[in-house]
């Protein structure tokens, strides 16, 4: 949690990783996620998420976490990625 808090404080925003994981989960579970169009949408993460941006946030979080924690997060992300 310390590594994520530092990442959010210095490079992202408060709760960025939690928001990205929650939004990625919602997005891939949503039946219309295959209709995502990068040229449309409002740009608000909770309304019209941008999958590459969400994945970038999650990938950065994995990169800064200690190995054990990174593996745990990677497993959570992999389950969601299979739905994408």
N, CA, C and O atoms as a GROMACS GRO file, in nm:
protein
  336
    1UNK      N    1   0.082  -0.120   0.000
    1UNK     CA    2   0.000   0.000   0.000
    1UNK      C    3   0.086   0.126   0.000
    1UNK      O    4   0.048   0.228  -0.057
    2UNK      N    5   0.203   0.117   0.064
    2UNK     CA    6   0.292   0.232   0.070
    2UNK      C    7   0.340   0.271  -0.070
    2UNK      O    8   0.346   0.389  -0.105
    3UNK      N    9   0.375   0.170  -0.150
    3UNK     CA   10   0.424   0.196  -0.286
    3UNK      C   11   0.315   0.259  -0.372
    3UNK      O   12   0.341   0.351  -0.450
    4UNK      N   13   0.193   0.210  -0.359
    4UNK     CA   14   0.082   0.266  -0.436
    4UNK      C   15   0.051   0.407  -0.388
    4UNK      O   16   0.028   0.495  -0.471
    5UNK      N   17   0.051   0.430  -0.259
    5UNK     CA   18   0.025   0.564  -0.206
    5UNK      C   19   0.130   0.663  -0.257
    5UNK      O   20   0.096   0.775  -0.295
    6UNK      N   21   0.255   0.621  -0.258
    6UNK     CA   22   0.361   0.709  -0.308
    6UNK      C   23   0.342   0.736  -0.457
    6UNK      O   24   0.356   0.850  -0.501
    7UNK      N   25   0.310   0.633  -0.534
    7UNK     CA   26   0.286   0.650  -0.677
    7UNK      C   27   0.171   0.747  -0.702
    7UNK      O   28   0.182   0.837  -0.786
    8UNK      N   29   0.063   0.729  -0.629
    8UNK     CA   30  -0.052   0.818  -0.648
    8UNK      C   31  -0.020   0.961  -0.605
    8UNK      O   32  -0.065   1.056  -0.668
    9UNK      N   33   0.056   0.976  -0.499
    9UNK     CA   34   0.089   1.109  -0.449
    9UNK      C   35   0.185   1.182  -0.543
    9UNK      O   36   0.176   1.304  -0.558
   10UNK      N   37   0.276   1.109  -0.605
   10UNK     CA   38   0.380   1.175  -0.685
   10UNK      C   39   0.354   1.178  -0.835
   10UNK      O   40   0.402   1.267  -0.904
   11UNK      N   41   0.276   1.081  -0.886
   11UNK     CA   42   0.263   1.074  -1.032
   11UNK      C   43   0.120   1.064  -1.083
   11UNK      O   44   0.094   1.094  -1.199
   12UNK      N   45   0.029   1.023  -0.999
   12UNK     CA   46  -0.109   1.006  -1.044
   12UNK      C   47  -0.200   1.096  -0.963
   12UNK      O   48  -0.175   1.216  -0.954
   13UNK      N   49  -0.304   1.042  -0.906
   13UNK     CA   50  -0.395   1.117  -0.819
   13UNK      C   51  -0.446   1.022  -0.712
   13UNK      O   52  -0.429   0.901  -0.722
   14UNK      N   53  -0.505   1.077  -0.611
   14UNK     CA   54  -0.553   0.998  -0.499
   14UNK      C   55  -0.651   0.890  -0.547
   14UNK      O   56  -0.746   0.920  -0.619
   15UNK      N   57  -0.628   0.766  -0.507
   15UNK     CA   58  -0.713   0.651  -0.540
   15UNK      C   59  -0.711   0.614  -0.688
   15UNK      O   60  -0.802   0.544  -0.734
   16UNK      N   61  -0.612   0.658  -0.762
   16UNK     CA   62  -0.605   0.629  -0.905
   16UNK      C   63  -0.603   0.479  -0.934
   16UNK      O   64  -0.672   0.432  -1.024
   17UNK      N   65  -0.525   0.404  -0.859
   17UNK     CA   66  -0.513   0.260  -0.884
   17UNK      C   67  -0.643   0.189  -0.849
   17UNK      O   68  -0.689   0.104  -0.925
   18UNK      N   69  -0.701   0.222  -0.736
   18UNK     CA   70  -0.830   0.162  -0.698
   18UNK      C   71  -0.937   0.196  -0.800
   18UNK      O   72  -1.014   0.109  -0.842
   19UNK      N   73  -0.942   0.322  -0.841
   19UNK     CA   74  -1.040   0.365  -0.941
   19UNK      C   75  -1.019   0.291  -1.073
   19UNK      O   76  -1.116   0.246  -1.136
   20UNK      N   77  -0.894   0.277  -1.115
   20UNK     CA   78  -0.864   0.210  -1.241
   20UNK      C   79  -0.904   0.063  -1.236
   20UNK      O   80  -0.962   0.011  -1.331
   21UNK      N   81  -0.874  -0.004  -1.125
   21UNK     CA   82  -0.909  -0.146  -1.112
   21UNK      C   83  -1.060  -0.164  -1.108
   21UNK      O   84  -1.114  -0.254  -1.174
   22UNK      N   85  -1.128  -0.081  -1.034
   22UNK     CA   86  -1.274  -0.089  -1.026
   22UNK      C   87  -1.337  -0.059  -1.162
   22UNK      O   88  -1.430  -0.129  -1.205
   23UNK      N   89  -1.288   0.043  -1.230
   23UNK     CA   90  -1.344   0.080  -1.360
   23UNK      C   91  -1.314  -0.025  -1.465
   23UNK      O   92  -1.400  -0.056  -1.547
   24UNK      N   93  -1.192  -0.081  -1.465
   24UNK     CA   94  -1.157  -0.187  -1.560
   24UNK      C   95  -1.248  -0.308  -1.538
   24UNK      O   96  -1.294  -0.370  -1.634
   25UNK      N   97  -1.274  -0.342  -1.412
   25UNK     CA   98  -1.363  -0.453  -1.380
   25UNK      C   99  -1.503  -0.426  -1.432
   25UNK      O  100  -1.564  -0.512  -1.496
   26UNK      N  101  -1.554  -0.306  -1.407
   26UNK     CA  102  -1.687  -0.269  -1.456
   26UNK      C  103  -1.690  -0.273  -1.608
   26UNK      O  104  -1.784  -0.326  -1.667
   27UNK      N  105  -1.588  -0.218  -1.671
   27UNK     CA  106  -1.585  -0.207  -1.817
   27UNK      C  107  -1.587  -0.344  -1.883
   27UNK      O  108  -1.666  -0.366  -1.975
   28UNK      N  109  -1.503  -0.436  -1.839
   28UNK     CA  110  -1.498  -0.567  -1.906
   28UNK      C  111  -1.621  -0.651  -1.873
   28UNK      O  112  -1.656  -0.741  -1.950
   29UNK      N  113  -1.688  -0.624  -1.760
   29UNK     CA  114  -1.812  -0.695  -1.728
   29UNK      C  115  -1.933  -0.640  -1.803
   29UNK      O  116  -2.033  -0.710  -1.819
   30UNK      N  117  -1.923  -0.517  -1.849
   30UNK     CA  118  -2.034  -0.452  -1.917
   30UNK      C  119  -2.056  -0.518  -2.053
   30UNK      O  120  -1.960  -0.538  -2.127
   31UNK      N  121  -2.180  -0.550  -2.088
   31UNK     CA  122  -2.204  -0.619  -2.214
   31UNK      C  123  -2.167  -0.537  -2.339
   31UNK      O  124  -2.146  -0.596  -2.445
   32UNK      N  125  -2.160  -0.408  -2.328
   32UNK     CA  126  -2.128  -0.326  -2.446
   32UNK      C  127  -1.982  -0.288  -2.455
   32UNK      O  128  -1.945  -0.204  -2.537
   33UNK      N  129  -1.895  -0.350  -2.373
   33UNK     CA  130  -1.755  -0.308  -2.372
   33UNK      C  131  -1.689  -0.327  -2.508
   33UNK      O  132  -1.590  -0.258  -2.537
   34UNK      N  133  -1.738  -0.414  -2.591
   34UNK     CA  134  -1.679  -0.434  -2.724
   34UNK      C  135  -1.711  -0.319  -2.819
   34UNK      O  136  -1.650  -0.307  -2.925
   35UNK      N  137  -1.804  -0.235  -2.781
   35UNK     CA  138  -1.841  -0.122  -2.866
   35UNK      C  139  -1.757   0.003  -2.838
   35UNK      O  140  -1.784   0.109  -2.893
   36UNK      N  141  -1.656  -0.010  -2.753
   36UNK     CA  142  -1.573   0.106  -2.718
   36UNK      C  143  -1.513   0.168  -2.843
   36UNK      O  144  -1.458   0.099  -2.928
   37UNK      N  145  -1.525   0.299  -2.852
   37UNK     CA  146  -1.472   0.374  -2.965
   37UNK      C  147  -1.385   0.486  -2.910
   37UNK      O  148  -1.434   0.573  -2.839
   38UNK      N  149  -1.255   0.486  -2.943
   38UNK     CA  150  -1.166   0.588  -2.888
   38UNK      C  151  -1.197   0.730  -2.933
   38UNK      O  152  -1.145   0.825  -2.875
   39UNK      N  153  -1.279   0.746  -3.036
   39UNK     CA  154  -1.309   0.881  -3.086
   39UNK      C  155  -1.433   0.942  -3.022
   39UNK      O  156  -1.465   1.058  -3.046
   40UNK      N  157  -1.503   0.864  -2.940
   40UNK     CA  158  -1.623   0.919  -2.876
   40UNK      C  159  -1.615   0.901  -2.726
   40UNK      O  160  -1.525   0.833  -2.675
   41UNK      N  161  -1.706   0.959  -2.657
   41UNK     CA  162  -1.709   0.949  -2.512
   41UNK      C  163  -1.672   1.080  -2.447
   41UNK      O  164  -1.617   1.170  -2.511
   42UNK      N  165  -1.702   1.090  -2.320
   42UNK     CA  166  -1.680   1.216  -2.249
   42UNK      C  167  -1.543   1.223  -2.183
   42UNK      O  168  -1.498   1.331  -2.144
   43UNK      N  169  -1.475   1.109  -2.171
   43UNK     CA  170  -1.341   1.108  -2.111
   43UNK      C  171  -1.339   1.091  -1.961
   43UNK      O  172  -1.232   1.082  -1.901
   44UNK      N  173  -1.457   1.087  -1.898
   44UNK     CA  174  -1.464   1.065  -1.754
   44UNK      C  175  -1.449   0.915  -1.730
   44UNK      O  176  -1.522   0.835  -1.788
   45UNK      N  177  -1.353   0.878  -1.643
   45UNK     CA  178  -1.320   0.738  -1.623
   45UNK      C  179  -1.442   0.654  -1.585
   45UNK      O  180  -1.458   0.544  -1.637
   46UNK      N  181  -1.527   0.703  -1.498
   46UNK     CA  182  -1.639   0.625  -1.449
   46UNK      C  183  -1.753   0.616  -1.551
   46UNK      O  184  -1.842   0.532  -1.536
   47UNK      N  185  -1.753   0.700  -1.652
   47UNK     CA  186  -1.861   0.702  -1.750
   47UNK      C  187  -1.818   0.641  -1.883
   47UNK      O  188  -1.879   0.546  -1.932
   48UNK      N  189  -1.714   0.694  -1.940
   48UNK     CA  190  -1.662   0.651  -2.070
   48UNK      C  191  -1.514   0.619  -2.057
   48UNK      O  192  -1.430   0.696  -2.104
   49UNK      N  193  -1.480   0.507  -1.993
   49UNK     CA  194  -1.339   0.478  -1.967
   49UNK      C  195  -1.260   0.453  -2.095
   49UNK      O  196  -1.312   0.406  -2.195
   50UNK      N  197  -1.133   0.485  -2.087
   50UNK     CA  198  -1.040   0.462  -2.197
   50UNK      C  199  -0.956   0.340  -2.158
   50UNK      O  200  -0.867   0.351  -2.074
   51UNK      N  201  -0.982   0.223  -2.219
   51UNK     CA  202  -0.910   0.101  -2.179
   51UNK      C  203  -0.758   0.114  -2.177
   51UNK      O  204  -0.695   0.068  -2.082
   52UNK      N  205  -0.695   0.174  -2.278
   52UNK     CA  206  -0.548   0.187  -2.270
   52UNK      C  207  -0.502   0.269  -2.150
   52UNK      O  208  -0.398   0.239  -2.091
   53UNK      N  209  -0.577   0.372  -2.113
   53UNK     CA  210  -0.540   0.453  -1.997
   53UNK      C  211  -0.556   0.372  -1.867
   53UNK      O  212  -0.469   0.378  -1.780
   54UNK      N  213  -0.664   0.298  -1.856
   54UNK     CA  214  -0.684   0.215  -1.737
   54UNK      C  215  -0.572   0.113  -1.724
   54UNK      O  216  -0.517   0.094  -1.616
   55UNK      N  217  -0.539   0.048  -1.834
   55UNK     CA  218  -0.433  -0.053  -1.832
   55UNK      C  219  -0.298   0.009  -1.801
   55UNK      O  220  -0.216  -0.053  -1.734
   56UNK      N  221  -0.274   0.131  -1.849
   56UNK     CA  222  -0.148   0.198  -1.820
   56UNK      C  223  -0.134   0.222  -1.670
   56UNK      O  224  -0.029   0.196  -1.612
   57UNK      N  225  -0.240   0.270  -1.608
   57UNK     CA  226  -0.238   0.294  -1.463
   57UNK      C  227  -0.210   0.163  -1.389
   57UNK      O  228  -0.127   0.160  -1.298
   58UNK      N  229  -0.278   0.057  -1.427
   58UNK     CA  230  -0.259  -0.071  -1.360
   58UNK      C  231  -0.119  -0.128  -1.386
   58UNK      O  232  -0.059  -0.186  -1.295
   59UNK      N  233  -0.068  -0.111  -1.506
   59UNK     CA  234   0.068  -0.159  -1.537
   59UNK      C  235   0.173  -0.082  -1.458
   59UNK      O  236   0.271  -0.141  -1.412
   60UNK      N  237   0.154   0.047  -1.442
   60UNK     CA  238   0.247   0.127  -1.362
   60UNK      C  239   0.242   0.081  -1.216
   60UNK      O  240   0.346   0.069  -1.151
   61UNK      N  241   0.124   0.055  -1.166
   61UNK     CA  242   0.111   0.008  -1.027
   61UNK      C  243   0.184  -0.125  -1.009
   61UNK      O  244   0.254  -0.144  -0.910
   62UNK      N  245   0.168  -0.217  -1.103
   62UNK     CA  246   0.237  -0.346  -1.095
   62UNK      C  247   0.388  -0.325  -1.095
   62UNK      O  248   0.462  -0.394  -1.025
   63UNK      N  249   0.434  -0.230  -1.174
   63UNK     CA  250   0.578  -0.205  -1.187
   63UNK      C  251   0.641  -0.152  -1.058
   63UNK      O  252   0.758  -0.178  -1.032
   64UNK      N  253   0.565  -0.079  -0.977
   64UNK     CA  254   0.624  -0.020  -0.856
   64UNK      C  255   0.602  -0.103  -0.731
   64UNK      O  256   0.663  -0.077  -0.627
   65UNK      N  257   0.517  -0.203  -0.740
   65UNK     CA  258   0.489  -0.286  -0.622
   65UNK      C  259   0.602  -0.384  -0.594
   65UNK      O  260   0.674  -0.424  -0.686
   66UNK      N  261   0.617  -0.423  -0.470
   66UNK     CA  262   0.710  -0.533  -0.438
   66UNK      C  263   0.664  -0.660  -0.512
   66UNK      O  264   0.546  -0.673  -0.542
   67UNK      N  265   0.756  -0.751  -0.542
   67UNK     CA  266   0.723  -0.868  -0.624
   67UNK      C  267   0.599  -0.947  -0.581
   67UNK      O  268   0.516  -0.982  -0.665
   68UNK      N  269   0.586  -0.975  -0.453
   68UNK     CA  270   0.471  -1.054  -0.406
   68UNK      C  271   0.340  -0.981  -0.432
   68UNK      O  272   0.243  -1.040  -0.480
   69UNK      N  273   0.337  -0.852  -0.400
   69UNK     CA  274   0.215  -0.773  -0.422
   69UNK      C  275   0.187  -0.754  -0.571
   69UNK      O  276   0.072  -0.753  -0.613
   70UNK      N  277   0.293  -0.740  -0.650
   70UNK     CA  278   0.276  -0.726  -0.794
   70UNK      C  279   0.212  -0.852  -0.853
   70UNK      O  280   0.124  -0.843  -0.939
   71UNK      N  281   0.256  -0.970  -0.806
   71UNK     CA  282   0.197  -1.096  -0.854
   71UNK      C  283   0.048  -1.102  -0.822
   71UNK      O  284  -0.032  -1.143  -0.906
   72UNK      N  285   0.011  -1.061  -0.702
   72UNK     CA  286  -0.130  -1.063  -0.661
   72UNK      C  287  -0.213  -0.972  -0.751
   72UNK      O  288  -0.319  -1.012  -0.799
   73UNK      N  289  -0.165  -0.851  -0.774
   73UNK     CA  290  -0.238  -0.758  -0.860
   73UNK      C  291  -0.242  -0.809  -1.003
   73UNK      O  292  -0.344  -0.798  -1.070
   74UNK      N  293  -0.130  -0.863  -1.051
   74UNK     CA  294  -0.125  -0.917  -1.187
   74UNK      C  295  -0.229  -1.028  -1.207
   74UNK      O  296  -0.291  -1.036  -1.313
   75UNK      N  297  -0.248  -1.111  -1.106
   75UNK     CA  298  -0.349  -1.218  -1.115
   75UNK      C  299  -0.490  -1.160  -1.126
   75UNK      O  300  -0.571  -1.208  -1.206
   76UNK      N  301  -0.518  -1.057  -1.047
   76UNK     CA  302  -0.649  -0.992  -1.054
   76UNK      C  303  -0.671  -0.932  -1.193
   76UNK      O  304  -0.779  -0.946  -1.251
   77UNK      N  305  -0.570  -0.868  -1.245
   77UNK     CA  306  -0.580  -0.805  -1.376
   77UNK      C  307  -0.595  -0.910  -1.485
   77UNK      O  308  -0.672  -0.891  -1.579
   78UNK      N  309  -0.523  -1.022  -1.474
   78UNK     CA  310  -0.529  -1.128  -1.575
   78UNK      C  311  -0.670  -1.185  -1.588
   78UNK      O  312  -0.716  -1.213  -1.698
   79UNK      N  313  -0.738  -1.201  -1.474
   79UNK     CA  314  -0.875  -1.252  -1.478
   79UNK      C  315  -0.964  -1.155  -1.556
   79UNK      O  316  -1.047  -1.198  -1.637
   80UNK      N  317  -0.946  -1.027  -1.533
   80UNK     CA  318  -1.024  -0.927  -1.606
   80UNK      C  319  -0.985  -0.921  -1.752
   80UNK      O  320  -1.071  -0.907  -1.839
   81UNK      N  321  -0.856  -0.931  -1.781
   81UNK     CA  322  -0.809  -0.925  -1.920
   81UNK      C  323  -0.866  -1.037  -2.005
   81UNK      O  324  -0.889  -1.019  -2.125
   82UNK      N  325  -0.890  -1.152  -1.945
   82UNK     CA  326  -0.948  -1.263  -2.020
   82UNK      C  327  -1.087  -1.228  -2.072
   82UNK      O  328  -1.131  -1.281  -2.175
   83UNK      N  329  -1.156  -1.141  -2.002
   83UNK     CA  330  -1.290  -1.099  -2.045
   83UNK      C  331  -1.284  -0.995  -2.156
   83UNK      O  332  -1.379  -0.979  -2.232
   84UNK      N  333  -1.173  -0.925  -2.166
   84UNK     CA  334  -1.157  -0.819  -2.266
   84UNK      C  335  -1.138  -0.882  -2.400
   84UNK      O  336  -1.122  -0.812  -2.500
   0.00000   0.00000   0.00000
